[in-house]
Amino acid sequence: MANTNTIWTSAFWKDAAERAFFTALQVLLALLTVNGTNVANLDVGAIALAIGIAVLGVIVKAGVASQFGGTVSPASLAPDDRGL
């Protein structure tokens, strides 16, 4: 079975972008929750840095996972047992 999750496919980038988007959203929601409702004290730079680091982690993990043939998705190291 050919590995369709290489970084050279649009499917890889679509999946990685979706995972990065939702990771960024989760980090943002977590930081806003920790900060409370005091928007005046938001440190936008720190929030952007935290989101950037999380998104970078998602992209790196997707790239590493793509090196393992037969994975479920670019972000998974699990073997694809769906028969695809």
N, C-alpha and C positions, 0 to 999 in steps of 0.2 A: 504494500500500500504506500502510495506516495504521500509525503508530508505536505498537506495543503496549508499549513500554518506558518510557512516561512515568511520572513519579513518583506518579501518581494511580492506578496499578494495583497489585493485590496481587502480581502476578507480579514487578514491579519490586522491591518490598520483600522478597519471599521470596528473590530472587536476591541482592540487596544484603546481606541479613542472613546468607545462607550464606557469601558472600565475606568479610564482616566477621568472622564466627566463625572461619573458617579462617585468615584473616590474623592474628587475635588469637592463635590457637593457635601459629602459626608464630613469631610474635614471642616468645611465652612460651618456647617450646622453645629458640629461639636464645639468649635471655637466660639461661636456666637452664644451657645448655651452656657459654656463655662464663663464667658464674659458677662452674661446676664443681659438685661435689656438696656444697659447704659451705652447707647451708641456713641455718645460723645467721647468715650474713653477707648474706642476701638483703635488698635494699632494696625493700620492697614498693611504696613510693610511686613509685620510679623505674620499676619494672616496670609498674605501673598506668599511669603517664604515657606510657611508650613504647607500650604496647598501645593506649591511648586515641588517641594521635596517629596510629598506623597505621590504626585503625578509622575515624577521622575522614577520613583520606585516601581510604579505600575508598568511603565514603559520598559524599564530594565528587566523586570520579571517576565514580561511578555517576550522580550527578545531572547532571554535565557531559555524559557520554556519552548520557544520555537525550534530550538536545537535538538529537542527530543522528539523523534518521529512518533506519529500516531497519538499525539496528545488531543484532549478534548477541545481545547481552545488555546490561543496564544498565552493565556495567563495560567494555564494548568499544567502541572507536571504529571498528572494522572494519565495512564494509558487510555486510549479510546477503545472502550469495549462495546461501543454501539454498533459495530460492524460497518461503519462508514468508510 
